[in-house]
Amino acid sequence: MGATQVPVVLALLGPTGSGKSALAMQLSERLPIEIVSVDSAQVYRGMDIGTAKPTAQEQALVRHHLIDLREPEAIYSAGEFRRDALAAIADIQARGRLPVLVGGTMLYFRALFRGIAELPPADPALRAALDARAAVEGWPALHAELAARDPRAGARIHPNDAQRIQRALELLDQGAASLDEAWESGAAATHTPEIDWRIMVLEAADRSALHARLAQRLDAMLEGGFVEEVRRLLARGSLDADSPSMRAVGYRQLLAFCEGRENLAEARDKALYATRQLAKRQLTWLRSPGLLPEEGSVSRFDAYTPGLAEQYMNAALQSIAV
């Protein structure tokens, strides 16, 4: 893995639907890799179709880590991901293989690259005041306030993500100039300099091509049994729209259909819109100066460039030879 004594780890980041998993599988034909999933929904058992989880055949060809870790009723945090990912990386390296992190959950990547921030504790009075405001104004209104006070955080956080909107506003009210500043000041102690990162970023210059691919993928999921998967989850009797797993894009929208609150066409259109908004937020993350590690190398690719696979293979092979 090159002359450096610091272990090399590859990471492939990009928006949903940009072809990350396919590239990683192709890379396995050239290098002895194992894949570490960086996906907050693939950690849940029984959520396979809507998360585009690697198939049984793909997992037989290449060992995957951090998939099917929790039941869908459970909570899985960025801190737990960091712990589990570092353990997986060490295990892969101990067996003489190359770890490749693949996914689009940028909060997880930041936790791994830059550490977990020790942020100020929750303030019950502030939270109660924000909850009271949200009950009257709605969380999208509070999101608009967040976007005005901290544009980067506003661009990354969904207008209906009450938990993260509340926490971000709470930190700003506690004196942080921005969410990025709070993270940077609190995470330095858990930084991980012993890893030599080789970062590969997929971007999407042609948004219309990305949107078309997202629509095709969603329709393929629906044809492949996505609705039936959501019905099985709902039949557990312990999940609803507020469950952490059911906040995943597509699942929340199809839940409304399965509960009879919307027809399938409406649910499909809302799922597609939510998926496009997710991709937009992921691309915003990828341009954020607070995401990627300061050390290591970063290569950027357009997901829709002809010959992308060969470009990626050449860059990956070159990067581990440095």
C-alpha positions in Angstrom: 0.0 0.0 0.0 2.8 2.4 -0.8 5.9 3.6 1.2 3.9 5.3 3.9 3.7 3.6 7.2 0.3 5.1 8.0 -2.5 2.7 6.9 -4.3 3.8 3.8 -8.1 3.9 3.7 -10.2 4.7 0.6 -13.5 6.5 0.9 -16.0 7.0 -1.9 -18.6 9.7 -1.2 -21.4 11.0 -3.3 -25.1 11.8 -3.5 -27.7 9.0 -3.6 -28.0 7.5 -7.0 -24.6 8.5 -8.2 -23.3 5.0 -8.7 -20.9 4.7 -5.7 -21.7 1.0 -4.9 -21.3 -0.1 -8.5 -17.9 1.6 -8.7 -16.8 -0.1 -5.4 -17.8 -3.5 -6.7 -15.8 -2.9 -9.9 -12.8 -1.9 -7.8 -13.0 -5.3 -6.0 -12.0 -6.9 -9.3 -8.7 -5.1 -9.2 -7.9 -4.9 -5.4 -8.4 -7.0 -2.3 -11.0 -4.7 -0.7 -13.7 -5.0 1.8 -16.5 -2.4 1.9 -17.6 -0.4 4.9 -21.1 1.0 4.4 -21.6 4.6 5.4 -25.3 4.6 5.2 -27.6 5.5 8.1 -30.5 3.4 6.7 -28.6 0.2 5.7 -27.7 -0.4 9.3 -31.3 -1.6 9.8 -32.5 -5.1 9.2 -35.4 -5.6 7.0 -34.8 -2.4 5.1 -33.3 -3.7 1.9 -35.0 -2.5 -1.2 -35.6 1.1 -0.2 -32.0 1.5 1.0 -30.5 -0.1 -2.1 -28.7 -2.5 0.2 -26.1 -4.7 -1.5 -27.6 -8.0 -2.6 -26.8 -11.3 -1.1 -24.8 -12.1 -4.3 -22.8 -8.8 -3.9 -22.1 -9.5 -0.3 -20.9 -13.0 -1.2 -18.5 -11.5 -3.7 -17.2 -8.8 -1.4 -17.4 -8.7 2.3 -19.5 -5.7 3.6 -19.4 -4.2 7.0 -21.9 -2.1 9.1 -25.0 -3.5 7.3 -27.9 -5.1 9.3 -26.6 -4.0 12.7 -29.9 -2.9 14.3 -33.6 -3.7 14.4 -35.6 -0.8 12.8 -37.0 0.2 16.2 -33.5 1.1 17.4 -31.5 4.3 17.3 -28.0 4.3 15.8 -25.9 7.4 16.3 -23.0 9.0 14.5 -20.9 8.2 17.6 -21.8 4.5 17.3 -20.9 4.6 13.6 -17.5 6.1 14.3 -16.7 3.4 16.9 -18.0 0.6 14.6 -16.3 2.0 11.5 -12.9 2.3 13.2 -13.2 -1.2 14.5 -14.1 -2.5 11.0 -11.2 -0.6 9.4 -8.7 -2.1 11.9 -10.2 -5.6 11.4 -9.9 -5.3 7.6 -6.3 -4.0 7.8 -5.3 -6.7 10.2 -6.2 -9.3 7.6 -4.1 -7.6 4.9 -7.0 -6.2 3.0 -7.9 -2.6 1.9 -10.9 -0.9 3.6 -13.1 1.1 1.2 -15.8 3.3 2.9 -18.8 3.8 0.6 -21.9 5.9 1.2 -23.7 9.1 1.4 -24.4 9.8 5.1 -22.2 12.8 5.4 -22.8 13.2 9.1 -21.2 9.8 9.6 -18.3 10.7 7.3 -17.7 13.9 9.3 -17.8 12.0 12.6 -15.1 9.6 11.2 -12.9 12.2 9.5 -13.1 14.9 12.1 -14.2 13.3 15.3 -17.3 13.6 17.5 -17.8 17.0 19.0 -18.3 17.4 22.7 -21.1 19.9 22.4 -22.8 21.8 25.3 -25.4 19.6 27.0 -29.1 20.0 26.1 -30.8 23.0 27.7 -34.3 22.0 28.8 -35.6 25.5 28.9 -34.3 26.4 25.5 -35.7 23.1 24.1 -39.1 23.7 25.7 -39.2 27.2 24.2 -38.3 25.9 20.7 -40.9 23.1 21.0 -43.5 25.7 22.0 -42.6 27.9 19.0 -42.7 24.9 16.7 -46.2 24.0 17.9 -47.4 27.4 16.7 -45.2 28.2 13.8 -44.2 24.7 12.5 -40.7 23.3 12.2 -40.2 24.7 8.6 -40.5 28.2 10.0 -37.8 27.4 12.6 -35.8 25.9 9.8 -36.1 29.2 7.9 -34.7 31.0 11.0 -31.8 28.5 11.1 -31.1 29.1 7.4 -30.9 32.8 8.0 -28.6 32.5 11.1 -26.4 29.7 9.8 -26.9 29.2 6.0 -24.6 26.1 5.8 -26.5 24.3 8.5 -29.8 25.3 6.9 -28.7 23.9 3.6 -27.7 20.5 5.1 -30.7 20.0 7.4 -34.1 19.1 6.1 -36.9 21.6 6.9 -38.9 18.8 8.6 -36.0 17.3 10.6 -37.2 18.6 14.0 -34.5 17.0 16.1 -31.6 18.5 14.1 -33.3 21.9 13.7 -33.9 22.1 17.4 -30.3 21.1 18.3 -28.8 23.5 15.8 -30.9 26.5 17.1 -30.1 25.5 20.6 -26.4 25.6 19.9 -26.7 29.0 18.3 -28.7 30.3 21.2 -26.0 29.0 23.5 -23.4 31.2 21.8 -22.0 29.2 18.8 -21.5 31.4 15.7 -22.4 28.4 13.5 -22.9 24.7 13.7 -19.6 24.1 11.9 -17.8 26.2 14.5 -19.3 24.2 17.3 -18.3 20.9 15.7 -14.8 22.1 14.9 -14.1 23.4 18.4 -15.5 20.3 20.1 -14.2 17.5 17.9 -10.4 18.2 17.9 -9.7 15.8 20.7 -11.2 12.8 18.8 -9.5 13.5 15.5 -8.0 10.4 13.8 -4.6 11.3 12.3 -3.3 7.7 12.1 -5.3 7.1 8.9 -4.0 8.2 5.5 -7.3 9.0 3.8 -7.7 8.6 0.0 -10.9 10.4 -0.7 -12.9 9.9 -3.9 -15.8 12.3 -4.4 -18.6 11.8 -6.9 -20.3 15.0 -8.0 -23.2 15.7 -10.4 -22.7 18.6 -12.7 -25.8 17.6 -14.7 -28.6 17.7 -12.2 -31.1 16.6 -14.8 -29.2 13.4 -15.3 -29.1 12.8 -11.6 -32.8 13.4 -11.3 -33.6 11.1 -14.1 -31.5 8.3 -12.5 -33.2 8.9 -9.2 -36.6 8.5 -10.8 -35.6 5.3 -12.6 -34.1 3.9 -9.4 -37.2 4.7 -7.4 -39.5 3.1 -10.0 -37.3 0.0 -10.0 -37.6 -0.2 -6.2 -41.4 0.0 -6.5 -41.4 -2.7 -9.1 -39.1 -4.8 -6.9 -41.3 -4.8 -3.8 -40.6 -1.6 -2.0 -44.3 -1.2 -0.9 -44.4 -4.8 0.4 -41.2 -4.1 2.3 -42.8 -1.1 4.0 -46.0 -3.1 4.8 -43.9 -5.8 6.5 -42.2 -3.1 8.6 -45.5 -1.5 9.5 -47.0 -4.9 10.4 -44.4 -5.2 13.2 -46.7 -2.8 15.2 -43.8 -0.9 16.7 -42.9 1.5 13.9 -44.5 4.8 12.8 -43.5 8.0 11.0 -41.6 9.2 14.0 -39.4 6.1 14.3 -35.7 6.9 13.4 -35.6 4.3 10.7 -38.8 5.4 9.1 -37.4 8.9 8.5 -35.3 7.4 5.7 -36.2 8.8 2.3 -38.9 6.8 0.6 -40.0 4.9 3.7 -41.8 7.9 5.3 -43.7 8.6 2.1 -44.7 5.0 1.4 -45.7 4.7 5.0 -48.4 7.3 4.3 -49.6 5.2 1.4 -49.6 2.0 3.4 -51.6 3.7 6.2 -54.2 4.9 3.6 -53.4 8.6 4.0 -52.2 9.0 0.3 -52.5 7.1 -2.9 -49.5 5.5 -4.5 -48.9 8.1 -7.1 -48.8 10.8 -4.5 -46.5 8.8 -2.3 -44.2 8.1 -5.2 -44.0 11.7 -6.3 -43.3 12.8 -2.7 -40.7 10.1 -2.3 -39.0 11.3 -5.5 -39.0 14.9 -4.4 -37.6 13.9 -1.0 -34.9 11.9 -2.7 -33.9 14.8 -4.9 -33.8 17.1 -1.9 -31.5 14.5 -0.1 -29.2 14.5 -3.1 -29.1 18.3 -3.0 -28.2 18.3 0.7 -25.5 15.7 0.1 -23.9 17.8 -2.7 -24.0 20.8 -0.3 -22.2 18.7 2.3 -19.5 17.7 -0.3 -18.8 21.4 -0.9 -18.6 22.2 2.8 -15.1 23.0 4.1 -15.9 21.2 7.4 -16.4 17.7 6.0 -13.3 16.3 4.5 -10.1 15.6 6.5 -7.2 18.1 6.1 -4.7 15.4 5.5 -4.8 12.8 2.8 -5.7 13.3 -0.9 -9.0 14.2 -2.5 -10.0 13.3 -6.1 -13.3 14.6 -7.6 -15.2 13.0 -10.5 -18.4 13.9 -12.4 -20.7 10.9 -11.9 -21.9 11.3 -15.5 -18.6 11.6 -17.3 -18.0 9.0 -20.0 -15.4 6.5 -18.9 -16.0 7.3 -15.2 -15.3 3.7 -14.1 -11.8 3.7 -15.7 -11.0 7.1 -14.4 -12.0 6.0 -10.9 -10.0 2.7 -11.1 -6.9 4.5 -12.3 -7.2 7.2 -9.5 -7.8 4.5 -6.8 -4.9 2.4 -8.0 -2.6 5.4 -8.1 -3.7 6.7 -4.8 -2.7 3.6 -2.8 0.6 3.5 -4.6 1.6 7.0 -3.4 
